[in-house]
Amino acid sequence: MSKYTLPIPAEKRRWIIIFVIFLAIVFNYYDRQIVSILKPMLKDEYDLGDDGYALVLNVFTVFYALMYPVSGWLVDRFGERKVMLVGILGWSMACLGGGLSRTFGSFLFFRGMLGAAEPTNFPAQLKVVTVWFSGKLRATANSLCVAGSSIGAIIAPPLVAWLAMKYDFHTVFIVAAVVGFIIALLWFLIYTEPPREIREAAADSTSDQKEEKAFTWGQLWSRKSLWGILLIRFVSDPVWYFCLFWLPGYLQEESGLTLAQIGMFGWIPFLVADLGAIGTSAWSDKMVRKGLEPLKARKIMLSSIAVLAPLCCLTTYVTSPYLTILIFALVAVACLSWLFTISVVIAEAFPVKNVASVLGIAGGFGALGAVLFNYFVGQMMGSLGAGTIFIAMAFMHPIAVLILWTMVKKERPKEVPAVEQI
């Protein structure tokens, strides 16, 4: 334990750690949500069209995709404490730079910096959950952490709208930076490695974790389950990115809501998603406590909730923006349940020493899918209309279900033949 770390009993510390991670993820998502809420304002400020706005998104997302696998490797190599601290400081400085920017070029630079720093959060978070919690609580602890993603999306519309209308859009970024620096200090004072008894309890349901065996980087790429996870993130993540980056602007430009109304109502889909995803995570943990094999429990839950995602097709048949909000609230439950629990699937399927690397690679593929989809949306929103986009999104989670059941299984290093080693 570091001399700077506060002395707290281990059982209490692990839940405080979850709370600090929750706060970090809240403002991680608040930071990335800013541009979607301020889309009309930023388009006017920098004289952008939808293709220019898509460039803003993709500068962030390309760096996010590139750094996600690197972040996973860094967590497995240097530990979750150091990597997450550097990440929080990095994205806070990026927000500060975005707030101080006066040209489009400098604004793009700091959005890229934000994209490079933010991926550190999720591999570190999954490593924390894996080493501090057993399978009977892992999905619940994970969902409480990652719930910060939708809470950030919930607080962003009213807070961003209020700050932008009372001051200006630069203030929005500067406030985010200050909060980030405070969270970094909390992490520095709270986090430490789990004591031996906690680590052993966390590993007691997974024999290969007890033996501390792991795949090498080269061996990971030979595992069918890795490719299954990558494909799942590639095809399902873009729907959640649409909810984050395009839905607030769609509600303003296509459905007629004002910025003030976005502040009043734009958070609703994310609150519903948060409550729903925590509930589905708890349901999968309950199945595990009743004796169902953990990985199978996660698959059953994910398959059941995926039926909500195709509801986005109904959006083109409604005229009320409030019905659109309701539809996307249900779609967002499916999206967030998958984002929450695919991380737990990784923890169940791979050795503990590999989970951060696998999540990092998977997150990179998910962001790559989002980059391609953002480009598609930016090019097609005006010409083909939103209906084509909603039809495409309707198929993404059903495809992910098929991949989940056919490609993802428990992977053990002892099963790798010598000829496969690299």
N, C-alpha and C positions, 0 to 999 in steps of 0.2 A: 504494500500500500504506500502511495506517495505521501510525503510529509505534508503536502498541501491538501490532501483529501480529507474531508470531514469524517470523524469517527462515528459511524452509524452501524447498528447490527445488520448482519447480512440479509435476514428475512425482510426487514424494513427497507434496506438499501435497494434491493432489486425492484421494488415497486416505485421508489423515488426515481430510480434510473429510468424506468418506463415512462414516468411523468415528464422527465427532462427530454427524453427522446420525442415524446408526444409534442412538447412545445417546439422542439426543433423542426419537426415535420410540419406543424401548423404554419410556421413562418417560411419554411421551405416552399410550401404550396402557395402561401400568400404572395411570396415574391414572384413566382412564375405566373400567377393569376393576374397580376397588375395590368399587363399589356392587353389582355382580353377585355377587361372592363373599360379600359381607357382607349380601346380601339378607335372609335370615331375621333377622339381628341388627338391621338398620336397621328392618325392619318392626315388630319388638318395641319398639325404642327410641322410634319415632315413631308407633306404633299405626296401621300402614298395612295395607291389603289389596293385592291385585294391581293394582287401579286406582290406588292411591296410589303404588305402586312405579313403575307406568308413567308417572305424573306426574313423578317424579324423573328418569326416563330422558328424558322429552320436554322438560323444562326445559333439560337439557343439549343435546339434539339440535336443538331449535328454534333456540337461539342459535348452535349449530354450523352449521346450515343457512343462517341469515341471514348469518353472518359469512364463510362460505367464499367466496362470490363477491367480497365486499369485500376479503378477504385476497389473492385472486389479483390484483385490480386494484392493491392496495397494493404487491405484489411487483414487478409490471411498472412501476409508477410510481416507487417509492422504492428498489428493489433488494432482493435476497434477504438481504443481510447485516443491514441494519437491521430489516427486518420480522420475520425469524426471531428475532433477539435480543429484540425487544419481546414476541413471542409466548411465548417460553420463560419470560421473567420474569413475564408475565401469568398463565400457567397454574400457575406455581409459587406465586404469591401466592394464587391461587384454591384450591389444595390446602391451603395454610396456613390460609386462612380456613375451609375445610371442617373441618379438624382442630380449630379453636378454637370452632366453632359449638356452641351448646347448645340451640338451638331449631330446629324444622323449617323455619321461614321463613328463617332465616339460612343454613341448610344448602342450601336451594333456591337462594338468591341466589348462593352461591359455586359451585354446580353450573352455574348459568347463566353465571357469569363464566368458568368452565373451558371451557364450550362456545364462548364467544366468542373465547377466546385460542387454543385448540388448532388451528383451521383454518389458521393461518399456516404451520404446519409443512410441509404437503404441496405447496402452490404454490411455496414457497421451495425445497424439496427438488428438485422437478421442474426448476425453472429452473437450479439448480446442475448437475444431471445433463446438461441440454441444452447448457449452455455449456462444461462441462469434459470431455465425452466424446463421441466420434463414434458413429455408428449401429452400428458393429461391437462396441462395448462398452456401449452405452447401457442396454440391457435388463438386463444383468448388474449394472452399477453401480446402476441403479435398484432392482433386487431386493435387493441387499445393503443399501441404505438402508432400504427399506420392510420388510425382514425384521425390523426392530426392532419392527414392529407385533405380529407373532406371538411374538417373544421376550418382549416386554412381557407378552403374555397367558400365556406359559409361566411366567415368574418370579412373576407376580402370585398365582396360587393358593397355592403354598407360603409365599411371603413374607407375603402379607396374612393368611393363616390363622395363621401363627406369631406375627406381631406382635399380631393381635387377641386371640389366646388368652393370650399372655404379658403383654400390657399392656391395651389397649382399642382400639376402632376409631378413636378420635381420633388415636392414635399413628401409625396407618397413613397417614393423610393428611399428617401433619407430616413424616414420613420422606420421603415423595414430594416435598414442597416443598423440603426441604434438598438433595436430589439434583438437582432442577431448577435451583436457583441455581448449583450447581457446573457443570452442563452449559452454562448461559448464559455463565459465565466462559470456559469452553473455546472456545465459538463465537466470543466476542469476540476471543480471542487467536489463533485459527487462521484464520478465514475472510478471504479477500480476493478481489477480482475476478481471473479468469484472465488470464495474460499473452496478448499478441496471438497468439503461435504456437499456444497451446493452443486459443484461441477459433476460430482459422481451421481447425485440424485437426478440431474438433468440427463445424464447418459444412461440411466439404468434400464431404459426401454430399447436401447439400440446397441447391440453387441459390438459393432465395428467402431462406435464412438468410444466404448470402454477400452478397446485395444489400441486406440489412437492411430489406426491405419487410415491412409488417405490415398487418393489417386494423384499421380503427378499431373502437371498441366497437359502434357501430351496424351496421357491416358484418358483424361476427361473427355477429350474430343472424340474418342472411340466409343463412348457410351451412347447408346440409342436414346436413353432418357434425357441426356443433355440436349440432343437435337429436338426431342419432343418439347421440352421446356422452351427452347428458343423459338420454335414455330408457334407455340401457344402465345408467347408474349408478342411475337411479330404480328399475328393476326388479330389479337384481342385488345392490345394496348391502344391502337388508334381510336377506338370508340371512346375511351376515357379521355384521351387528348382532345377529341372533338368537344366533349362536354366542358373541358377546362378552357380551351383556347378559342373556340368558335361559337359556342352556344350564347354567351352574353352578347356578342356582337350581332348574332342572328336575331336575337330577341329585340335588339334595338333597330336594326336595319330592315328586317323582314316583317317583324310583328308589331313594330311601332312603339315599343316601350321607351321611355326616356331614361337618362342616366339615373335620375332620382328613383324611378320605379325599379330599375335594375338593383339599386341599393336596397329597396324595400322587399323585393321578391326573388332576386336572382340567387339567393342563398338556399332556397327551399330544396332544389334537387340534391344538393350536397348534404343537407341535414338528413333527408330521408335515406340517402345512400349510406351515410355514416351509421345510422341506427340499424339499417337493414344488414349491413356488412358485419357489424359487431354481433348481431343476432345470429347470422348464418355461421360465423366463426364459433360462437358458443355452442351452436347445434352440432357442429362437427366434433368439438371436444367432448360433448355429451355422448355422442356415439362411441368415441374412444373409451370413455369411462365405463360404458356398458359392455365393453369387451370387443368391439369391432377393431380390426387392424387399422392403425392410424392412416396410412396412405389411402386405403379403400374408403374410409370415412370422408376424407377430403374430396375424393373423386365423386362420391355420391352427392355431397352437398353442392359442389360446383356444377354438376350436371343438372341438378334440380333447379338451381337459380338461373341458369343460362337461358331458360325459356322466356325470361323477361326482356332480353336484349333486342329481339326482332320487333318489339313494339314501336321502335323508332320509325318504322314504315308508316305508322298512323299519322305522323306529324304533318304530312302533305295534305291530309284530308280534314284538318281542323283549322279554323280561322282565329280562334281565341288564343292569345299568347299564354294565358293561364292553363289551358289544356295542354299546350306544348310543354310548359313547365312540369305539369303532372306526368306526362308521358316520359319525359327525360328523367324525372325523379325515379321512376321504376327502372328505366334503362341503367341509370347510374348505380342502382342497388346491385345489378348484375355485374357491372364493370368493377365496382369497388370490392365486391365479394371475391372476384377473381384475382384482383391485385393483392388483396390481403392474403388469400389462402394459397396462391401459387408459391409464395415465399415459404409457407409452411410445408408444402409439397416438396420443395427443394430440401428443406431440413429433414424431412422424413426419408427422402430417397437417396441422399448423399451423405458421406461421412462429415463430421463436424468441421474438420480442417478444410473441407472443400466448399462449404455452403456459401461463403462470401464471394469466392471466385465464380461459382455457378450463377449466383444472383447477379453479379456484375456483368457477366457475359449475356445473361438473359435480358437484363435491363437495357443493355446496349442494342440488342436485337429489337426489343420493344420500341425503343426510341427511333431506331432505323425505320421500323414500320410506320411510326408517326410522321417521320420526315417525308416519306413517300406519300402518305395520305394527306399531309398538310399541303404538299405541292398539288396533289389531285384536287383538293378542295379549293385552293386558291385559283386554280385554272378553270374549274368547272362550276363554281358557285354562281358566277354571272352568266355563263353560256348555257349549260344544261339545267341549271337550277338545283335546289337542295334535294329534290325528290330522288335523283339518281344517287346522290351521296347517301341518303337514308337507306335506300335499297341495298347498297353495298355494305353498309354497316350491319344490316339485319342478318347477314350470313356469317359474320366474323366469329361470334361466340359459338354457334353450332359447329363450325369447323374446329374450333378449339376443343370442344367436348370430344369429338372424334379422335383428335390427336392425343388427348389426355389418356383415353382408355387403350389406345393401340400402341403407344410409344413409351409411356412413363411407367417405370417400375422401380423397385428398390435396387440400388447398385452397391455392390460390395467389392472392395479392392482385391480380395483373395480370389475373386472369380475372373480376374483379368489374366489371360494366358501370357506367357513370356513373349510370344511372338508379337503381341499387340503393344508391348511397352516401347516407348520412344525415348 
